[in-house]
Amino acid sequence: MEKIEFQASNIKCGGCVSNIEKGLKDLPGISEIKTDIATNIVTIEGENPDKDVIEKKLSELGYPVVN
């Protein structure tokens, strides 16, 4: 099981958390998603999740990753 954290932007409310979790849940390799509104950190757990695919999807959803 691998754990990856992304610092995303624009996470402001529970609706944002819901959008992120719904948007990422079907990506390959992801088994758990946790989003922290206070820190804007999205934590992904799974088997070999693809970081680039996740970053692209977060951006498409309106929550671009801060590098």
DOLO-397271 format. One line per 8 residues: number of its first residue (from 1); their letters; for each residue x, y, z of N, C-alpha, C, CB. Coordinates in Angstrom, 1 decimal, always signed. Glycine has a CB too. Example, Ala and Ser with C-alpha at 12.3 -4.5 7.8 and 13.67 -1.06 7.14 Angstrom:
BEGIN
1> as> +13.2:-5.7:+7.8:+12.3:-4.5:+7.8:+13.2:-3.3:+7.8:+11.3:-4.5:+9.0 ~ +12.8:-2.2:+7.1:+13.7:-1.1:+7.1:+12.9:+0.0:+7.9:+14.1:-0.6:+5.7
//
This chain:
BEGIN
1> mekiefqa> +0.9:-1.2:+0.0:+0.0:+0.0:+0.0:+0.9:+1.2:+0.0:-1.0:+0.0:+1.2 ~ +0.6:+2.1:-0.9:+1.4:+3.4:-1.1:+0.5:+4.5:-0.6:+1.9:+3.6:-2.5 ~ +1.2:+5.5:+0.0:+0.5:+6.7:+0.5:+1.2:+7.9:-0.2:+0.5:+6.9:+2.0 ~ +0.3:+8.8:-0.9:+0.8:+10.0:-1.5:+0.0:+11.2:-1.0:+0.7:+9.8:-3.1 ~ +0.7:+12.3:-0.8:+0.0:+13.5:-0.4:+0.2:+14.6:-1.5:+0.5:+14.1:+0.9 ~ -0.9:+15.3:-1.8:-0.8:+16.4:-2.8:-1.3:+17.7:-2.1:-1.7:+16.1:-4.0 ~ -0.6:+18.7:-2.3:-1.0:+20.1:-1.8:-1.8:+20.7:-2.9:+0.3:+21.0:-1.4 ~ -3.1:+20.7:-2.8:-4.0:+21.3:-3.8:-4.4:+22.7:-3.4:-5.2:+20.4:-4.0
9> snikcggc> -5.0:+23.4:-4.4:-5.5:+24.7:-4.1:-7.0:+24.7:-4.3:-4.8:+25.8:-5.0 ~ -7.7:+25.8:-3.8:-9.1:+26.0:-3.9:-10.0:+25.1:-3.1:-9.4:+25.9:-5.4 ~ -9.5:+24.4:-2.2:-10.3:+23.5:-1.4:-10.9:+24.4:-0.2:-9.6:+22.3:-0.8 ~ -12.2:+24.7:-0.3:-12.8:+25.6:+0.6:-13.9:+25.1:+1.5:-13.2:+26.8:-0.1 ~ -14.5:+24.0:+1.1:-15.7:+23.5:+1.8:-16.0:+22.0:+1.6:-17.0:+24.3:+1.3 ~ -17.0:+21.5:+2.2:-17.3:+20.1:+2.1:-17.7:+19.7:+0.7:-18.5:+19.8:+3.1 ~ -18.3:+20.6:+0.0:-18.6:+20.4:-1.4:-17.3:+20.1:-2.2:-19.4:+21.5:-2.0 ~ -16.3:+20.9:-2.0:-15.0:+20.6:-2.6:-14.5:+19.3:-2.3:-14.0:+21.7:-2.2
17> vsniekgl> -14.5:+18.9:-1.0:-14.1:+17.5:-0.6:-14.9:+16.5:-1.4:-14.2:+17.4:+0.9 ~ -16.2:+16.6:-1.5:-17.0:+15.7:-2.1:-16.6:+15.6:-3.6:-18.5:+16.0:-2.0 ~ -16.4:+16.7:-4.3:-16.1:+16.8:-5.7:-14.7:+16.0:-5.9:-15.9:+18.2:-6.2 ~ -13.8:+16.3:-5.0:-12.5:+15.6:-5.2:-12.6:+14.1:-5.0:-11.5:+16.2:-4.2 ~ -13.3:+13.7:-4.0:-13.4:+12.3:-3.7:-14.2:+11.5:-4.8:-14.1:+12.0:-2.3 ~ -15.3:+12.2:-5.3:-16.0:+11.6:-6.4:-15.2:+11.5:-7.7:-17.3:+12.3:-6.6 ~ -14.5:+12.6:-7.9:-13.7:+12.7:-9.1:-12.5:+11.7:-9.2:-13.2:+14.1:-9.3 ~ -11.9:+11.4:-8.0:-10.7:+10.5:-8.0:-11.0:+9.1:-7.7:-9.8:+11.0:-7.0
25> kdlpgise> -12.2:+8.7:-7.2:-12.4:+7.4:-6.7:-12.3:+6.3:-7.7:-13.8:+7.3:-6.0 ~ -12.6:+6.6:-9.0:-12.5:+5.5:-10.0:-11.2:+5.4:-10.7:-13.6:+5.8:-11.0 ~ -10.2:+6.3:-10.3:-8.9:+6.2:-11.0:-8.2:+4.9:-10.5:-8.0:+7.4:-10.6 ~ -7.5:+4.3:-11.4:-6.8:+3.0:-11.1:-5.8:+3.1:-9.9:-6.1:+2.4:-12.3 ~ -5.8:+2.1:-9.1:-4.8:+2.0:-8.0:-5.2:+2.8:-6.7:-3.6:+2.6:-8.4 ~ -6.4:+3.5:-6.7:-6.7:+4.2:-5.5:-7.7:+3.4:-4.7:-7.4:+5.6:-5.9 ~ -7.4:+3.3:-3.4:-8.3:+2.6:-2.5:-8.9:+3.5:-1.4:-7.6:+1.4:-1.8 ~ -8.2:+4.6:-1.1:-8.7:+5.5:-0.1:-8.3:+7.0:-0.4:-8.3:+5.1:+1.3
33> iktdiatn> -9.2:+7.9:-0.2:-8.9:+9.3:-0.4:-9.3:+10.1:+0.8:-9.7:+9.9:-1.7 ~ -8.4:+10.9:+1.3:-8.8:+11.8:+2.4:-8.4:+13.2:+2.0:-8.0:+11.4:+3.8 ~ -9.3:+14.2:+2.2:-9.1:+15.6:+1.9:-9.2:+16.4:+3.1:-10.0:+16.0:+0.8 ~ -8.2:+17.2:+3.4:-8.2:+18.1:+4.6:-8.4:+19.5:+4.2:-6.9:+17.9:+5.4 ~ -9.6:+20.1:+4.5:-9.9:+21.5:+4.1:-8.9:+22.5:+4.7:-11.4:+21.8:+4.5 ~ -8.6:+22.3:+6.0:-7.7:+23.2:+6.7:-6.3:+23.3:+6.1:-7.6:+22.8:+8.2 ~ -5.8:+22.2:+5.6:-4.4:+22.2:+5.0:-4.4:+22.1:+3.5:-3.6:+21.1:+5.6 ~ -5.5:+21.9:+2.9:-5.6:+21.7:+1.4:-4.8:+20.5:+1.0:-5.1:+22.9:+0.7
41> ivtiegen> -4.6:+19.5:+1.8:-3.9:+18.3:+1.5:-4.8:+17.2:+1.1:-2.9:+17.9:+2.6 ~ -4.6:+16.6:+0.0:-5.3:+15.4:-0.5:-4.4:+14.2:-0.3:-5.8:+15.5:-2.0 ~ -4.8:+13.2:+0.5:-4.0:+12.0:+0.8:-4.6:+10.9:+0.0:-3.9:+11.8:+2.3 ~ -3.8:+10.2:-0.8:-4.3:+9.1:-1.5:-3.5:+7.8:-1.0:-4.0:+9.3:-3.1 ~ -4.3:+6.7:-0.9:-3.7:+5.5:-0.5:-4.2:+4.4:-1.6:-4.1:+5.0:+0.9 ~ -3.2:+3.5:-1.9:-3.6:+2.5:-2.9:-2.4:+1.7:-3.4:-4.3:+3.1:-4.1 ~ -2.7:+0.9:-4.4:-1.6:+0.1:-5.0:-1.1:+0.7:-6.2:-2.1:-1.4:-5.2 ~ +0.0:+1.3:-6.2:+0.7:+2.0:-7.3:-0.2:+3.0:-8.0:+1.1:+0.9:-8.3
49> pdkdviek> -0.8:+4.0:-7.2:-1.5:+5.0:-7.9:-0.6:+5.9:-8.7:-2.3:+5.9:-6.8 ~ -1.1:+6.3:-9.9:-0.3:+7.1:-10.8:-0.4:+8.6:-10.4:-0.8:+6.9:-12.3 ~ +0.7:+9.2:-9.9:+0.8:+10.5:-9.5:+0.4:+11.5:-10.6:+2.2:+10.9:-9.0 ~ +0.9:+11.3:-11.8:+0.6:+12.2:-12.9:-0.9:+12.3:-13.2:+1.4:+11.9:-14.1 ~ -1.5:+11.1:-13.2:-2.9:+11.0:-13.6:-3.7:+11.7:-12.5:-3.4:+9.5:-13.7 ~ -3.3:+11.5:-11.2:-4.1:+12.1:-10.1:-3.9:+13.7:-10.2:-3.5:+11.6:-8.7 ~ -2.7:+14.1:-10.4:-2.5:+15.6:-10.5:-3.3:+16.2:-11.7:-1.0:+15.9:-10.8 ~ -3.3:+15.5:-12.8:-4.1:+16.0:-13.9:-5.6:+16.0:-13.6:-3.9:+15.1:-15.2
57> klselgyp> -6.1:+15.0:-13.0:-7.5:+15.0:-12.6:-7.9:+16.0:-11.6:-7.9:+13.6:-12.0 ~ -7.0:+16.3:-10.6:-7.3:+17.3:-9.6:-7.3:+18.7:-10.3:-6.1:+17.4:-8.5 ~ -6.5:+18.9:-11.3:-6.5:+20.2:-12.0:-7.8:+20.3:-12.9:-5.3:+20.2:-13.0 ~ -8.2:+19.2:-13.5:-9.4:+19.2:-14.3:-10.6:+19.5:-13.4:-9.6:+17.9:-15.0 ~ -10.6:+19.0:-12.1:-11.7:+19.3:-11.2:-11.7:+20.7:-10.6:-11.6:+18.3:-10.1 ~ -10.6:+21.4:-10.9:-10.5:+22.8:-10.4:-9.7:+23.0:-9.1:-11.9:+23.3:-10.1 ~ -8.9:+21.9:-8.8:-8.1:+22.0:-7.6:-6.6:+21.6:-8.0:-8.6:+20.9:-6.5 ~ -6.0:+22.6:-8.7:-4.6:+22.3:-9.2:-3.6:+22.1:-8.0:-4.1:+23.4:-10.0
65> vvn> -2.7:+21.2:-8.3:-1.6:+20.9:-7.3:-0.6:+22.0:-7.2:-1.0:+19.5:-7.6 ~ -0.3:+22.4:-6.0:+0.8:+23.4:-5.8:+2.1:+22.7:-5.7:+0.4:+24.3:-4.5 ~ +3.0:+23.0:-6.6:+4.3:+22.3:-6.5:+5.3:+23.1:-5.6:+4.9:+22.2:-7.9
//
